[in-house]
Amino acid sequence: MGAFCLVLATGLALLSGTYAAEPPVHEWGQGTGYHVHLPKGFKKALFIENFALYVPGSLPSTSKWAFDLGTSYPGGPEGWGTGEVQTYTASTDNIVITTSGTLQITPVKDPVTGNWTSSRIETVAARDIVCPPGQAIRIEAWIKLGDLPVSKQLGIWPAFWMMSSAYRGNYWNWPMVGEIDILENVNGASAAWQTIHCGKTAPGPCNEYTGITNKAAHRWSGFHRFSVDIDRTNPGGSWKEEQIVWRIDGKAVFTVKGSRVDDEKAWTALTRTPKYILLNVAVGGSFPDVLANPSLERTPNNATVGGEGSAMEVRYVAVFST
């Protein structure tokens, strides 16, 4: 979402705000009508957040999630470094557990002032994840996006992504800290973007400020599973053969190896340092502006509609390990 893996309690579930022995797979969400399943090739869950276990109308647990509020981190770049125009809140108008057992993040336009609000959350430091050598981790979420037509979603920018923990408290060291965008969508397009940001700018090993990116065609209808694997299982042990693999509904859509980045320090920041997970819906900013039209019209425009038709729903977020 830039401008443009070992958990601290390995093998334990982070359920109900406490550490507890991981139950059998079929019990992750038992009685809720929705279960989280262990993917093939992975042996354990490091983090499970099944929003179906929450009381409808509530907010995500602060034992797992921190709310990013306002228009920047304290002392950080304004507009969250991307030029987005909304103010993030913890209001249930913008973020809430639905009666369907999902987390819903909704951008809302004030009909009087024209100002936008939305929400953004990130996992707390105690939930940071990092991939150990010789292993792989998968970060996954089950997500549904709004179904308004493109003409009414200019500037709407939902994202599921990760940032290196080194960014906390030092909000001017991007992109060197390393960022992995698992899912981004802008302007209601029939596509999902996958991106890494790393190293120095202009252009550096990750072609900043654009990043190393991929656009996967995708029809937005119902829930889909978005994931990224940080894979350090290469037999030879060379960092250049390690890889990051993005999947949609289990199908690989993009792969980046260390050899493509070709900068060990930058690759280390991407794959070997602790990360936190973020979920948000931004409004406006450099990415939707560039894609809106060749004349770089600022987004959102007067036709942009917020509300449920522009919302992002999340059934669960999970981290699995081999």
C-alpha positions in Angstrom: 0.0 0.0 0.0 3.0 2.3 -0.6 3.3 5.5 -2.5 4.1 4.8 -6.0 8.0 -16.5 9.5 7.9 -17.4 13.2 5.3 -16.0 15.6 6.3 -15.1 19.1 4.2 -18.0 20.3 5.0 -20.6 17.6 2.3 -23.3 17.2 -0.2 -21.5 19.5 -3.5 -20.0 18.4 -4.2 -16.4 19.3 -7.9 -16.9 20.2 -10.1 -14.8 22.4 -7.2 -12.5 23.2 -5.1 -15.2 24.9 -2.6 -17.9 24.0 -4.3 -21.3 23.8 -3.3 -24.7 22.5 -4.3 -24.9 18.9 -7.5 -27.0 18.5 -8.1 -29.5 15.7 -8.6 -27.8 12.3 -12.3 -28.5 12.1 -12.8 -26.6 15.3 -11.5 -23.2 14.1 -14.9 -21.6 14.0 -16.9 -24.6 15.1 -20.6 -23.7 15.5 -20.3 -20.5 13.4 -21.1 -22.0 10.1 -17.6 -21.3 8.8 -14.4 -23.1 9.5 -10.8 -22.2 8.8 -8.9 -25.1 7.2 -5.2 -25.9 7.2 -3.8 -25.6 3.6 -2.2 -28.6 2.0 1.6 -28.7 2.8 1.3 -26.7 6.0 1.4 -28.3 9.5 0.2 -25.7 11.9 -1.5 -22.4 12.3 0.5 -19.5 13.9 -2.4 -17.0 13.9 -6.1 -17.4 13.4 -8.6 -14.5 13.5 -12.0 -15.9 12.6 -14.4 -12.9 12.7 -17.4 -15.3 12.9 -16.4 -15.8 16.6 -17.1 -12.2 17.5 -20.4 -10.7 18.7 -22.2 -8.8 15.8 -21.9 -5.1 16.2 -18.5 -5.3 18.0 -15.1 -4.2 17.1 -11.9 -6.3 16.5 -10.1 -7.2 19.7 -7.4 -4.7 20.8 -5.4 -7.7 22.0 -4.8 -8.5 18.4 -5.4 -5.3 16.4 -4.4 -1.7 16.7 -6.6 1.0 15.1 -4.7 3.5 12.9 -6.5 6.8 13.4 -6.6 10.2 11.7 -4.6 11.1 8.6 -1.1 9.9 9.5 1.0 8.0 12.1 2.2 10.4 14.8 5.1 12.3 13.2 4.7 10.3 10.0 3.9 11.6 6.5 0.5 13.2 6.0 -2.1 11.3 4.0 -0.4 8.1 5.2 2.4 8.7 2.7 0.1 8.0 -0.3 -2.0 11.1 -0.7 -5.2 9.4 0.4 -7.8 11.8 1.6 -9.9 9.9 4.2 -9.7 10.2 8.0 -9.4 6.8 9.7 -11.7 6.1 12.7 -12.7 3.4 15.1 -16.4 4.1 14.6 -18.8 1.3 13.9 -19.9 3.4 10.9 -16.6 2.5 9.4 -15.6 -0.8 11.0 -17.8 -3.5 12.5 -18.5 -7.2 12.9 -21.5 -8.0 10.8 -24.4 -10.3 11.5 -22.9 -12.5 8.9 -19.8 -13.0 11.0 -17.4 -10.9 8.9 -15.3 -7.8 9.5 -16.6 -5.0 7.3 -14.6 -1.9 6.6 -16.7 0.8 5.0 -15.7 4.2 3.5 -18.3 6.8 4.2 -18.7 10.3 2.6 -20.3 13.0 4.8 -23.2 14.4 2.8 -22.8 17.9 4.2 -19.0 18.4 4.2 -18.0 15.9 1.5 -15.3 14.6 3.8 -14.5 10.9 3.8 -13.9 8.5 6.8 -12.9 4.9 6.7 -10.9 2.4 8.9 -7.5 0.8 9.0 -6.3 -1.9 11.5 -2.9 -3.6 12.0 -1.9 -6.5 14.1 -0.2 -5.5 17.4 3.5 -6.1 18.0 2.9 -9.3 20.1 1.5 -10.9 16.9 4.4 -10.1 14.6 5.4 -12.9 12.2 8.7 -13.9 10.6 9.6 -16.9 8.4 12.4 -19.1 9.8 15.1 -20.4 7.5 14.2 -23.6 5.7 10.5 -23.1 6.3 7.6 -21.4 4.6 4.7 -19.4 6.0 1.4 -18.5 4.3 -0.6 -15.3 5.2 -4.2 -15.7 4.0 -7.5 -13.9 4.2 -11.0 -14.6 2.8 -12.2 -11.3 1.3 -15.2 -9.9 -0.5 -15.1 -6.4 -2.1 -18.0 -4.0 -2.9 -20.0 -4.5 -6.1 -20.7 -0.9 -7.2 -19.8 -0.1 -10.8 -16.4 1.4 -11.6 -18.0 4.8 -12.3 -19.0 4.9 -8.6 -15.8 3.6 -7.1 -13.1 6.0 -8.4 -10.7 6.4 -5.5 -11.8 3.4 -3.5 -8.7 1.5 -2.5 -9.0 -1.6 -0.3 -5.9 -3.5 0.7 -4.7 -6.6 2.6 -0.9 -6.2 3.2 2.1 -6.5 5.4 4.8 -4.0 6.6 8.1 -4.8 8.4 7.9 -4.1 12.1 10.9 -1.7 11.7 8.4 0.8 10.4 6.8 1.2 13.8 7.9 4.5 15.4 10.2 5.4 12.4 7.7 6.4 9.7 10.3 7.8 7.3 12.2 4.7 6.5 9.9 3.4 3.7 10.5 1.6 1.4 13.8 0.3 2.9 11.9 -1.6 5.6 10.1 -3.8 3.1 6.4 -4.1 2.3 4.4 -6.9 0.8 1.0 -6.1 -0.7 -1.1 -9.3 -0.8 -4.2 -7.7 -2.3 -4.9 -4.3 -3.6 -7.8 -3.1 -5.7 -8.5 0.4 -6.9 -11.4 2.2 -8.6 -13.5 -1.0 -8.6 -11.4 -2.5 -11.4 -11.8 -6.2 -12.3 -8.3 -6.9 -11.1 -6.2 -7.6 -8.1 -2.7 -6.2 -7.6 0.2 -7.9 -5.9 3.3 -5.8 -5.1 6.6 -5.6 -3.1 8.3 -2.4 -2.0 11.9 -2.5 -0.9 15.4 -0.9 -0.9 16.3 2.5 -2.0 14.2 4.8 -4.2 14.8 6.1 -7.8 14.5 3.3 -8.8 16.4 0.8 -6.5 16.0 -3.0 -6.5 12.2 -2.8 -6.3 11.7 -0.1 -9.0 10.3 2.5 -6.6 8.0 4.2 -6.2 6.0 1.7 -8.3 7.5 -1.4 -6.7 7.7 -4.9 -8.3 4.1 -5.5 -9.1 1.6 -7.7 -10.9 -2.0 -7.1 -12.1 -4.1 -10.3 -12.1 -7.5 -10.1 -13.8 -10.2 -10.9 -11.3 -14.0 -10.8 -11.4 -15.3 -9.5 -8.0 -18.2 -11.7 -7.0 -18.5 -13.1 -3.5 -15.6 -14.1 -1.3 -12.2 -15.2 -2.5 -9.1 -16.4 -0.8 -6.0 -14.2 -1.1 -2.7 -15.4 0.2 1.1 -14.9 0.0 3.8 -17.5 0.8 7.2 -16.4 2.0 9.1 -19.6 1.0 12.6 -20.2 2.4 12.6 -24.0 1.8 15.0 -24.0 -1.1 17.4 -27.0 -0.7 20.6 -25.1 -1.7 20.1 -22.4 0.9 20.8 -19.5 -1.4 18.7 -16.4 -0.6 18.4 -15.9 -4.4 16.4 -19.0 -4.7 13.9 -18.1 -1.9 10.6 -16.8 -3.2 7.4 -14.9 -2.5 4.3 -16.5 -4.1 0.9 -14.8 -4.3 -2.3 -16.9 -4.8 -5.9 -16.3 -5.5 -8.2 -19.1 -4.5 -5.1 -21.4 -4.2 -3.8 -20.6 -7.7 -0.4 -19.0 -8.0 -0.7 -15.7 -9.9 2.7 -14.1 -9.2 6.1 -15.2 -8.0 9.2 -13.1 -7.2 12.5 -14.8 -6.3 15.4 -13.2 -4.5 17.4 -13.3 -7.7 15.0 -10.8 -9.3 15.4 -8.3 -6.5 19.2 -9.1 -6.6 19.9 -7.2 -3.4 20.4 -9.3 -0.3 19.7 -6.4 2.2 16.5 -5.6 0.4 15.5 -9.2 0.2 16.2 -9.7 3.9 13.9 -6.8 4.8 11.2 -8.5 2.7 11.4 -12.1 3.8 13.5 -12.4 7.0 12.3 -9.6 9.3 9.2 -9.5 11.5 6.0 -8.3 9.8 2.6 -7.0 10.9 -0.6 -7.4 8.9 -2.9 -4.6 7.8 -6.5 -4.3 6.5 -7.9 -1.0 5.3 -10.0 0.8 2.7 -8.4 4.1 1.6 -10.0 6.8 -0.4 -8.0 8.7 -3.0 -4.3 8.7 -3.3 -1.5 8.3 -5.8 -2.4 4.7 -6.9 -6.1 5.3 -7.8 -5.3 8.7 -9.2 -2.8 7.3 -11.7 -5.2 4.5 -12.8 -8.3 6.7 -13.0 -7.5 8.3 -16.3 -4.5 9.6 -18.3 -5.1 13.2 -17.2 -4.5 12.2 -13.5 -7.8 13.5 -12.3 -7.8 13.5 -8.5 -9.9 10.8 -6.9 -12.5 10.5 -5.4 -14.8 12.5 -7.7 -18.4 13.6 -7.2 -19.7 10.3 -8.6 -17.8 8.2 -6.0 -20.2 6.5 -3.6 -19.2 5.1 -0.3 -21.2 2.7 1.9 -21.6 -1.1 1.7 -21.2 -1.1 -2.1 -17.6 0.1 -1.6 -16.8 -1.9 1.5 -14.4 -4.7 2.1 -15.6 -7.7 4.1 -13.1 -10.2 5.7 -14.2 -13.6 7.0 -10.8 -14.6 8.5 -7.1 -13.8 8.6 -4.7 -16.6 9.2 -1.0 -17.4 9.2 0.2 -21.0 8.6 3.6 -22.6 8.8 5.3 -25.7 7.3 
